[in-house]
Amino acid sequence: MSVAVIITMALRQWGIVDACMDNDASVETVDGNRERADLARSVRRAGWDQIAHWTPGVPGSGKWPPPDEIVKPKLTIAQWLLTVDVLERWAATGDRVGHHDRAAQQRELRDLIISRLQAHGIQIPPDRR
């Protein structure tokens, strides 16, 4: 059984996670690690289910709240650690292509997630800090 952790953030921040996970899942599906792609998709689905209340086959479900609304996604530690990795990966990509503001937002969110995980007593491997 995997331990799940809730990290509170604004929906605007979760949108950054969702977009980065979408990018990562796409790249890893084509050129990389299928397990990582599946885990990235599971993070996105968790957000849809918990935040947008998406229910397959139910018309009208899946609407995101306003960007400033506080959301409380609950993910496993493995999902959160992937989130940390993915945010850094896409921040580095953003820096390489000149999207420095976006990269800074991704790193700020990455640091927030790391600090909240540590506050829950979760040890972050040195290569992920």
N, C-alpha and C positions, 0 to 999 in steps of 0.2 A: 504494500500500500504506500503510495506516494504522499508525502506531506504537502499540503497546499498552503500558500501564503497570500494574504490580501495586501496589496499596495495601493493606497489611495492616491489619486491624481486627477487632474482636470481632463475632461474628454479630449481637449485639444492635444494633450500629451499622449493619450492613448492613440489618437489618430496618427501620431508619429510612429508609435510601435506598430500599429496595423500596416502602415505603408511600408515600413522597413521589412516587416515579416513577409509581406506580399512580394517585394523585390527578392528577398533571400530565397523564398520557396521557389520562385520562378527560375532563378539562376541555378540553384542546387538541383532542381528537377532535370534541367537540360545538361548541365556540365559537372555535376558534383555528387553530393551525398544525398541519396534518397531519404535516409533516416532523418537527416537534418531538415530536408524539405517537408517531410511529414510532421515533424515537431513544430516547425514554423507555421504550418497550416493549422495545427492544433491550437496554437496561441491565438491565431486570428478567429478560429471558431469559438474559442472560449469567450473572446470579447463580444462577438456577435450574440452568443447565447446569453451572456450575463448583462451586457450593457445595452444592446439593441433589442434584446428579448426576441431574437430571431428564432422562429419555429418553422421548420420545413413544412410546406403545404398550407401554411396559415397566412392568408392575405392580410396585409397591413402590419404584419410583424416585421421586425428588423429596422425600425426607425431609430436613428441615433438621437440622443438628447442634445441640447444646445452645447456649444464648445466649452463654455465655462462651467458646466455642471461637473460636480465632483463624482467620479466613478470609482468603484472598488473592485477591480479585476482580481480574481482568485486563480492563481496558477500554481503548478507544482514548482519545486525548486529547479528541476531540470528546465522547465519552460522559462523561468525567470533568468537562469544563467544563460540560456540561449538568447534571450532578449538583450542581455548585457553585451554578448558577443556581436549580435546582429547590429545593434545601435553603433558600436564602434566600427564595425566593417563598413557601414554605409556613411558614417561620418568621415572615415578615411577616404572613401570614394568621393564624397562631396568636396573635401579639401582638394583632391587631385584635379577636379574639374571646375574649381573656382566657386563652389557653393558654400562659402565659409560660414555664412549666417546659419544655414540649415545644419551644417556639421556641428556648429557650436550648440544648437538646440538639441541635437541628438546626443552629444556628449554630456550636456547638462542633465538630460533625462536619464542617461546611463548612470551618472554619478548619484542621482537621486535614488534610483532603484538599488544600486549597491549599498547606499547608506541605510535604506529601509530594510534590506535583507540582513545587513549586519545588526541592525537594531532588533531583529527577530532572532539573533543569535546564530545566524547562518554564516559559516566561514566561506569567504570568497577566495578561490585559488589565486595565488599571486599573479598568474598569467592573465587573469581576467580583471585585475584592478587597474 
